[in-house]
Amino acid sequence: MTNSPPVIALAEPLKVQVSQINKQLSRIWSSQNDGGATRASTFNLLVFDPGQKDPNAVTDTVGAIAVQHPCRAIVLAAAGEDMPEPGVEAFVAAYCPVSEAGNRETVCCEYVTLRARGQALVDIHTTAASLLLPELETILWWQSPLNPYLQLFTNLQKIVDRTVIDSTLFETPEKGLISFTNLVFRGDGRGSFGDLNWSRLTPWREEAALAFDSEERAACLGALDGVMIEYGLADGSAPNPVQALLFLGWLASRLGWQPLSVHARDGLRQIILTDTDQRPIQATIRSVPVEAALSGQLTSVGLRSEQMGASCSTVLCSNDSTSCLRMQMNVGEAHITQVSDVDTQTTEQLLREALRTPDRDIIYEQSLAVVDQMLRLTK
């Protein structure tokens, strides 16, 4: 895990009228005629952060992104009772990342905060659109559940090229995923989508693929008929099976499985799928007790075959830690055990990765489509 790089203010946040935002930004850069800082942007970054109450606080994440990707950052925040009347208030600032040598970098990031309340928040996409730098890609980082801000989320899709969410934040995971997939698959197709939770599954997907990288072990894939996926549930937390659902969606999409029926009760989800030969596969998703830091995260994946003559089983587990994965596999008489280190990525690292891959992630979309089918079959 790496710490976020520090940033320093080229211009402290100044409250201005919305109509004066661009003029204030021009003043900031005109004051830098001595070459002390350079105005440059490679994309527009919209950030929805309903919890940001202090416009003077530049987020560590934006500072981390600005080191490698100069941008115009526009933070959209839901104002509380401290704003007496519904409306919009704006703050303008500029920040420069600090290099490893401790010097201020010359390429700095513009930072606009729009705090809104009431109908003004729902319609704030129109104000944000007027502030976007033309001909640059616009990326939305949504740091919130979809509800109660679904209309704002939908409105913002009209002006962005890529949307990055974090499905761990969904307060009602199943409903949140259905709302999200409605937009992904029923929109106009102009934008792409990413999920930081999907990126957290990369080590699990890589280990599962490596488990079947030989011809002998790959033959077991066609014989699989049972899947057991466990995820963490901390005491007092609500179940969040999104990672488990995404992993099963990925596995099913890669192997050509189709969901047939889903039954959910008491934190246990039983899914029947069929392969291309209409052979049934039973998958189980269940929660297991963990400490708070691991709630919602995968703890183990088991793949097995009880087909006559097929002696195949695979277990991936987290070793009760997010820093390593232990893989155990039985193929016939052979028994294989492997432990792999897994780097725990920060939100900043996950988001930077999402920014480096702005094109559509077809495998993610195919996996999400299977998850959508499972959710709509749930009884």
C-alpha positions in Angstrom: 0.0 0.0 0.0 1.3 3.4 -0.9 0.5 6.8 0.7 -1.2 9.5 -1.3 1.2 12.2 -2.5 0.7 15.5 -0.8 -0.6 18.6 -2.6 -0.1 22.3 -1.9 -2.5 25.1 -2.8 -1.6 27.3 -5.7 -4.8 29.2 -4.9 -6.8 28.6 -1.8 -10.6 27.9 -2.3 -12.5 31.1 -2.9 -16.3 31.3 -2.9 -17.6 32.8 -6.1 -20.8 33.1 -8.1 -21.4 30.2 -10.4 -21.2 32.6 -13.4 -17.7 33.8 -12.2 -16.0 30.3 -12.0 -14.2 30.4 -15.3 -13.2 34.1 -14.8 -11.7 33.2 -11.4 -9.8 30.3 -12.9 -8.4 32.7 -15.5 -7.3 35.0 -12.8 -5.4 32.2 -11.0 -3.4 31.3 -14.1 -2.8 34.9 -15.2 -1.1 35.5 -11.8 1.4 32.8 -12.8 3.0 34.6 -15.7 6.4 34.0 -14.2 6.1 30.4 -15.1 5.7 29.1 -11.6 2.8 26.8 -12.6 1.4 25.5 -15.8 -2.2 25.2 -16.7 -2.8 21.8 -18.4 -5.5 19.2 -18.3 -5.7 15.8 -19.9 -9.3 15.1 -19.0 -12.3 16.4 -16.9 -12.9 14.6 -13.7 -16.3 14.8 -12.1 -16.5 13.5 -8.5 -19.7 13.1 -6.7 -19.1 13.1 -2.9 -22.2 13.6 -0.9 -20.2 13.6 2.4 -17.9 16.5 1.5 -18.8 19.4 3.7 -15.5 21.4 3.7 -14.7 23.0 0.3 -11.2 23.7 1.7 -10.4 20.0 1.8 -8.9 18.7 -1.4 -9.3 15.0 -1.4 -6.2 12.8 -1.2 -7.5 10.8 -4.2 -7.6 13.9 -6.5 -4.2 14.9 -5.4 -2.9 11.4 -6.2 -4.5 11.4 -9.6 -3.1 14.9 -10.4 0.5 13.7 -10.0 0.2 11.6 -13.2 -2.9 13.0 -14.8 -3.4 16.8 -14.7 -7.1 17.5 -14.9 -9.9 19.9 -14.2 -11.6 18.3 -11.2 -15.2 19.3 -10.4 -16.5 18.0 -7.1 -20.3 17.8 -6.8 -21.5 17.7 -3.1 -24.9 17.4 -1.5 -25.3 20.3 0.9 -27.0 19.9 4.2 -29.0 22.2 6.5 -26.0 24.6 6.6 -27.3 25.9 3.2 -30.5 27.7 4.3 -32.1 27.8 0.8 -32.0 25.3 -2.1 -29.4 26.4 -4.7 -25.8 26.1 -5.7 -22.6 27.6 -4.1 -19.3 27.4 -5.8 -15.6 27.4 -4.7 -12.6 27.6 -7.0 -9.0 26.6 -6.2 -5.9 25.2 -7.8 -3.5 22.6 -6.3 -0.1 21.3 -7.2 1.3 17.9 -6.4 4.6 17.7 -4.5 7.3 15.6 -6.1 9.4 13.0 -4.2 12.1 15.6 -3.9 9.7 17.8 -2.0 9.3 20.4 -4.8 6.1 21.7 -6.1 5.3 20.3 -9.5 4.8 22.8 -12.3 1.7 21.2 -13.8 -1.2 21.7 -11.5 -4.9 20.7 -11.2 -7.9 23.0 -11.2 -10.4 22.3 -8.5 -14.0 23.4 -8.5 -16.5 22.5 -5.8 -20.2 22.8 -6.4 -22.4 22.3 -3.3 -26.1 22.1 -4.0 -29.4 21.3 -2.3 -32.9 20.4 -3.4 -33.8 20.4 -7.1 -30.6 22.3 -7.8 -28.6 19.2 -6.9 -30.7 17.0 -9.3 -30.1 19.6 -12.1 -26.5 20.3 -11.3 -25.3 18.4 -14.3 -26.2 21.4 -16.4 -23.9 23.6 -14.4 -21.2 21.0 -14.5 -21.5 20.7 -18.3 -20.8 24.4 -18.7 -17.5 24.0 -16.8 -16.1 21.0 -18.8 -13.1 21.7 -20.9 -14.2 21.0 -24.5 -12.7 18.1 -26.6 -11.4 16.4 -23.5 -12.8 13.1 -22.1 -15.0 13.4 -19.1 -14.9 10.8 -16.3 -17.3 10.6 -13.4 -16.2 9.0 -10.2 -19.3 8.2 -8.2 -18.5 7.9 -4.4 -21.9 7.1 -3.2 -24.8 4.5 -3.3 -27.0 5.1 -6.3 -30.0 5.8 -4.0 -31.2 8.4 -3.1 -29.3 10.2 -5.9 -30.3 7.9 -8.8 -31.8 10.8 -10.8 -28.6 12.8 -10.5 -26.6 9.8 -11.5 -28.8 9.3 -14.6 -28.6 13.0 -15.5 -24.8 12.9 -15.3 -24.7 10.1 -17.9 -25.7 12.7 -20.5 -22.4 14.6 -20.1 -19.7 11.9 -19.2 -17.7 9.5 -21.3 -16.9 7.0 -18.5 -18.4 6.3 -15.1 -16.5 4.6 -12.3 -18.5 3.4 -9.3 -17.6 1.4 -6.2 -20.3 -1.2 -5.6 -19.1 -1.8 -2.0 -20.9 1.4 -1.2 -24.3 0.1 -2.3 -26.6 0.2 0.8 -29.0 -2.3 -0.9 -26.6 -4.2 -3.1 -29.1 -6.2 -5.2 -31.3 -3.1 -5.9 -28.2 -1.0 -6.6 -26.8 -3.5 -9.1 -30.1 -3.8 -10.9 -30.3 0.0 -11.2 -26.7 0.1 -12.4 -27.1 -2.6 -15.0 -30.3 -0.8 -16.3 -28.0 2.1 -17.2 -25.1 0.0 -18.5 -27.2 -2.1 -20.8 -30.2 0.1 -21.6 -28.5 3.4 -22.2 -27.5 4.9 -25.5 -24.2 3.0 -25.5 -22.0 6.2 -25.7 -20.2 5.7 -22.4 -18.2 3.0 -20.6 -18.4 1.9 -17.0 -16.0 0.6 -14.4 -16.3 -0.7 -10.8 -13.5 -0.5 -8.2 -15.0 -3.6 -6.6 -14.4 -5.5 -9.9 -10.8 -4.4 -9.8 -10.4 -5.7 -6.3 -11.3 -9.2 -7.7 -8.4 -9.2 -10.1 -6.2 -11.4 -7.9 -9.0 -13.9 -7.4 -9.7 -14.1 -11.2 -6.0 -14.4 -12.0 -5.5 -17.2 -9.4 -8.6 -19.1 -10.7 -7.3 -18.9 -14.2 -3.8 -20.0 -13.2 -5.3 -23.0 -11.4 -6.4 -24.4 -14.8 -3.4 -23.3 -16.9 -2.2 -26.9 -17.8 -3.9 -29.2 -20.3 -4.7 -31.7 -17.6 -6.2 -29.2 -15.2 -8.0 -27.4 -18.0 -9.9 -30.6 -18.7 -11.5 -30.3 -15.3 -13.3 -27.2 -16.3 -15.8 -29.1 -18.4 -16.5 -31.4 -15.5 -17.2 -28.8 -12.8 -20.7 -29.1 -11.3 -20.3 -27.3 -7.9 -19.2 -23.8 -6.8 -19.0 -22.5 -3.3 -18.3 -18.8 -2.8 -18.0 -17.3 0.7 -17.8 -13.6 1.6 -17.2 -11.8 4.8 -20.0 -10.4 7.0 -19.0 -8.4 10.1 -21.1 -8.3 13.2 -23.7 -5.5 12.8 -23.1 -5.0 9.1 -25.6 -5.6 6.3 -24.7 -8.4 3.9 -23.0 -7.2 0.7 -22.6 -10.2 -1.7 -21.6 -8.0 -4.7 -18.0 -9.4 -4.9 -19.3 -12.9 -4.7 -21.9 -12.3 -7.4 -19.3 -10.6 -9.7 -16.9 -13.5 -9.3 -19.6 -16.0 -10.1 -20.7 -13.8 -13.0 -17.2 -13.8 -14.4 -16.8 -17.6 -14.0 -20.1 -18.3 -15.7 -19.5 -15.9 -18.5 -16.1 -17.5 -19.2 -17.4 -21.0 -19.2 -20.7 -20.4 -21.0 -23.0 -21.1 -18.1 -26.5 -19.6 -18.0 -28.5 -19.0 -14.8 -31.6 -21.1 -14.5 -33.0 -20.4 -11.0 -32.0 -18.6 -7.9 -33.2 -19.1 -4.3 -32.1 -16.7 -1.5 -32.9 -16.9 2.2 -31.1 -16.1 5.5 -27.9 -14.9 3.8 -27.7 -18.0 1.7 -28.1 -17.9 -2.1 -28.5 -21.1 -4.2 -28.0 -20.8 -7.9 -28.6 -23.4 -10.5 -26.9 -22.8 -13.9 -26.5 -24.9 -17.0 -23.6 -25.3 -19.4 -23.7 -25.4 -23.2 -24.7 -29.1 -22.9 -27.5 -28.3 -20.5 -25.6 -30.0 -17.7 -26.6 -28.5 -14.3 -24.1 -26.7 -12.1 -25.0 -25.8 -8.5 -23.5 -22.6 -7.0 -23.8 -21.5 -3.4 -23.0 -18.0 -2.1 -23.0 -17.6 1.6 -21.6 -15.2 4.2 -19.1 -16.1 7.0 -18.2 -14.1 10.1 -15.2 -11.7 9.7 -13.7 -8.6 11.2 -15.1 -5.3 10.0 -12.3 -4.6 7.6 -13.1 -7.7 5.6 -16.9 -7.3 5.4 -18.1 -7.8 1.9 -14.8 -9.3 0.6 -14.4 -12.7 -0.7 -12.9 -15.2 1.8 -12.9 -18.4 -0.2 -13.9 -20.0 -3.6 -14.4 -23.7 -4.0 -14.8 -25.5 -7.4 -15.5 -29.2 -7.5 -16.7 -32.0 -9.7 -18.7 -35.1 -8.5 -19.0 -36.4 -12.0 -18.2 -40.2 -12.2 -14.5 -40.6 -13.0 -13.7 -36.9 -12.6 -11.5 -36.2 -9.6 -11.1 -32.4 -9.7 -11.4 -29.9 -6.9 -10.0 -26.4 -6.4 -10.1 -24.2 -3.3 -9.0 -20.5 -3.3 -9.0 -18.8 0.1 -7.8 -15.6 1.5 -6.0 -17.1 4.5 -8.1 -14.7 6.7 -6.1 -11.8 5.2 -6.3 -9.5 2.2 -2.5 -9.9 1.6 -2.3 -13.4 0.3 -4.3 -16.1 -1.4 -3.8 -19.8 -0.9 -4.7 -22.2 -3.7 -5.3 -25.9 -3.2 -6.1 -28.3 -6.0 -6.7 -32.0 -6.4 -6.4 -33.6 -9.9 -6.6 -37.4 -9.7 -3.8 -38.5 -7.3 -2.0 -35.1 -7.5 -2.4 -32.6 -4.7 -1.1 -29.0 -5.3 -0.8 -26.2 -2.8 0.2 -22.7 -3.7 0.3 -19.4 -1.8 0.3 -16.1 -3.7 1.0 -12.7 -2.3 -1.7 -10.1 -3.1 -1.0 -6.4 -2.9 -3.8 -4.5 -1.2 -4.6 -1.6 -3.5 -5.7 1.7 -2.2 -8.7 3.5 -3.6 -6.3 5.9 -5.4 -4.5 3.0 -7.0 -7.7 1.4 -8.1 -9.0 4.7 -9.6 -5.7 5.4 -11.4 -6.0 2.0 -13.0 -9.5 2.8 -14.1 -8.3 6.0 -15.7 -5.6 4.1 -17.6 -8.2 1.8 -19.2 -10.9 4.2 -20.4 -12.3 1.9 -23.1 -15.1 -0.6 -22.5 -14.2 -3.6 -20.4 -16.0 -6.3 -22.3 -15.3 -9.1 -19.8 -16.7 -6.9 -17.0 -19.8 -6.2 -19.0 -20.3 -9.9 -19.8 -19.9 -10.8 -16.2 -22.3 -8.0 -15.1 -24.9 -9.3 -17.6 -24.8 -12.7 -15.9 -25.2 -11.1 -12.5 -28.2 -9.1 -13.8 -29.8 -12.4 -15.0 -29.2 -13.9 -11.5 -30.7 -11.0 -9.7 -33.8 -11.0 -11.9 -34.3 -14.7 -11.2 -34.0 -14.4 -7.4 -36.9 -15.7 -5.5 
